[in-house]
Amino acid sequence: MRKYTCVLTTTLICLFLYGTLLTAAPGDIQYTREGGDPEKLKSFPPSIFPHWIHRLNYRCDACHNSIFEMKTGTTTINKDVMKEGKTCAVCHNGTDAFDDGFANCNRCHLLEEQ
């Protein structure tokens, strides 16, 4: 019985964590999409930055004010800038963290729950 309870508890915790990582959580930053074909933008969700995950591992000055300004919306973030190795791609380069390539789109571009 004890083994069953332990397995059930672990499963429920994993399901909870999995669900919370697939959508925006309090403290996350959802970027608005600008430019481009509005119809195409509907099928590709905006990116959500999980600030809380990064904050668990890094101090504020790891990113602010060297990579990103402290105020939301003041740093331009788009694929062209990331291709230059700036903004997210400073760390998300395949060495320090997962790369920003097309195989990883769904790690940042999350569909909102309906």
C-alpha positions in Angstrom: 0.0 0.0 0.0 2.8 2.4 0.9 4.5 1.8 -2.5 1.2 2.5 -4.3 0.8 5.8 -2.4 4.3 6.8 -3.3 3.8 6.0 -7.0 0.5 7.8 -7.1 1.9 10.9 -5.3 4.9 11.1 -7.7 2.6 10.7 -10.7 0.3 13.5 -9.6 3.3 15.8 -8.9 4.7 15.1 -12.4 1.4 15.7 -14.1 1.0 19.0 -12.2 4.5 20.2 -13.2 4.0 19.1 -16.8 0.8 21.1 -17.0 2.3 24.2 -15.5 5.2 24.2 -17.9 3.0 24.2 -21.0 1.2 27.4 -20.2 2.1 30.8 -18.9 2.5 31.0 -15.2 2.3 34.1 -12.9 5.5 36.1 -13.4 5.9 34.9 -17.0 6.2 37.5 -19.7 4.2 37.1 -22.9 5.6 39.0 -25.8 3.2 40.6 -28.3 3.9 39.9 -32.0 4.3 42.8 -34.3 4.6 42.9 -38.1 4.1 40.1 -40.5 0.9 38.6 -42.0 -1.8 38.6 -39.3 -3.3 35.4 -40.6 0.0 33.5 -40.2 0.6 35.0 -36.8 -2.7 33.4 -35.6 -1.3 30.0 -36.2 2.0 30.6 -34.5 1.6 31.8 -30.9 3.7 34.6 -29.3 6.6 33.6 -27.1 6.3 33.3 -23.4 9.4 33.9 -21.3 9.4 31.8 -18.1 11.0 34.4 -15.9 10.5 32.4 -12.7 12.6 29.4 -14.1 15.4 31.7 -15.1 15.2 33.5 -11.7 15.7 30.3 -9.8 19.1 29.7 -11.5 20.4 33.2 -12.1 20.7 36.6 -10.4 19.0 39.6 -12.1 22.4 41.0 -13.3 23.0 37.9 -15.3 20.7 39.4 -17.9 19.8 42.9 -16.8 21.0 45.5 -18.0 23.6 43.8 -20.2 21.4 41.6 -22.4 17.9 43.0 -21.6 16.8 46.4 -20.3 15.0 46.1 -16.9 11.7 47.4 -18.3 9.5 45.0 -20.3 9.1 45.9 -23.9 12.2 48.1 -24.2 14.5 45.4 -25.8 13.7 44.3 -29.3 13.3 40.5 -29.4 12.8 38.7 -32.7 14.3 35.9 -34.8 16.6 38.2 -36.7 18.1 39.6 -33.5 18.5 36.1 -32.2 20.3 34.9 -35.4 22.9 37.6 -34.6 23.5 35.8 -31.2 21.8 38.5 -29.2 19.0 38.6 -26.7 17.8 35.0 -25.9 20.4 33.5 -28.1 23.3 34.7 -25.9 22.5 31.7 -23.7 20.2 29.7 -26.0 22.9 28.7 -28.4 22.9 24.9 -28.1 25.9 25.0 -25.6 24.8 26.9 -22.6 21.0 26.1 -23.1 18.9 24.6 -25.8 19.3 26.4 -29.1 16.8 28.8 -30.6 16.4 26.7 -33.8 13.2 25.6 -35.4 13.2 22.2 -33.6 12.6 24.0 -30.3 9.9 26.5 -31.3 7.3 25.0 -28.9 9.6 25.6 -25.9 8.9 29.3 -26.1 5.9 29.6 -28.4 3.3 28.1 -26.2 -0.4 27.7 -27.1 -2.7 29.2 -24.6 -5.2 26.9 -22.9 -8.6 27.2 -24.5 
